[in-house]
Amino acid sequence: MTTPRAFTAIVNPAAGGSASASSMIPLARLLREAGAEVAVEYSRGLDHAHTVARDAAAAGRVVLGVGGDGMVGCVGGALAGTDAVFGIVPAGRGNDFARQLGVPSDPERLAPLLLDGEPRAVDAIEANGTPVLGSVYAGVDAVANANANKTRLLRGSAAYYVGALRAIVSWRAADYRVIVDGEEHRREGYTVVAANSGYYGFGKHIAPDARVDDGLLDVVLVRDASRMLFFAVMRELEAGTHVRRPQVEVLRGREVRIELAGPPGRTLPYGADGELPGVLPVTAKVMPGALRVLAP
């Protein structure tokens, strides 16, 4: 008889309006009823979550990232490049990496996957030396994210939409230097996304052909256009049909460097898994098969 798995669930208590904490109650009950041991740790921040994840994995436990893409990216990134087994409990507002993998949020469907599923090897991204999971992006989307983080009156998707509107209205085309596997591409535009997962930004299908197990990053460049045309592109993101437009270019490679070529003095933030680690330049390298995740 197989010994039931032991789990350590790392919860972001703020994600999804505290949905993370409440979602663990029925899931933990189902796991324990099946004989599994479940420990729940509430994250005090990304550094704390990283440490807890590594310690739990070293003890041979299955590590669960409970929350949105920020928490999932942090916990999964901490385990990338190890033999640890990672599970995702989608409990944020975006859940984009879980969406790409087909991980269910319903506890009745998720529990059997976590209890009996076989780990699947998927790629990760090393972004300026830090492992992340879904995508690295630099442009109006990262500015929108920064604006949303500064908004105190609104939360979640409402804060992001208001932040995005502010970012677009004030946007000046960025002069990008994008180097994909050593080949330079100079473009003016709105954003550059180096995608492992096809989804980002609350379910936007930014890179519809991206695969998490092909050893490649899909590099999506949205070039300069009128604001009205950009809004049209934005409306097409959910279906992924924006890639048919001539203003949208898709490249593929194993290593992508995104730089801001000018003007002097301008800076631009970059984002990764919903977080904002810093400003350009950023180098994103694929980490093939670096993460063992319980996914369909």
Beta strands, then each sheet from edge to edge (+ up, - down):
strand 1: 6-11
strand 2: 37-42
strand 3: 62-67
strand 4: 85-90
strand 5: 119-127
strand 6: 130-132
strand 7: 135-139
strand 8: 174-180
strand 9: 183-195
strand 10: 217-223
strand 11: 248-253
strand 12: 255-262
strand 13: 269-272
strand 14: 275-279
strand 15: 282-294
sheet 1: 2+ 1+ 3+ 4+ 15+ 5- 6+
sheet 2: 2+ 1+ 3+ 4+ 15+ 12- 8+ 9- 7+ 13- 14+
sheet 3: 2+ 1+ 3+ 4+ 15+ 12- 8+ 9- 10+ 11-
end
